[in-house]
Amino acid sequence: MSSPKQIEANRANSLLSTGPTSSAGKAKVAHNAVKTGLTGRTVLLPSDDVAAYQAHVERVFRHRRLH
């Protein structure tokens, strides 16, 4: 159980922890879940090759239809 002093300190500290505020910072952290695999929203990172990914997906679906 947290003491009243700890709770007060946590509340004061949380006011300083607001996350990224700039557009660049928000864009960078938007991919955090992708790196850890916790979300399926973003399939590709900005540095990934879209054409190569699409070709891979087509091969997978073509293979599944054959088997």
Secondary structure, DSSP 8 states (H G I E B T S, - for coil): ---HHHHHHHHHHHTT-----SHHHHHHHTTHHHHHT--SS--S-TTS-HHHHHHHHHHHHHHHHH-
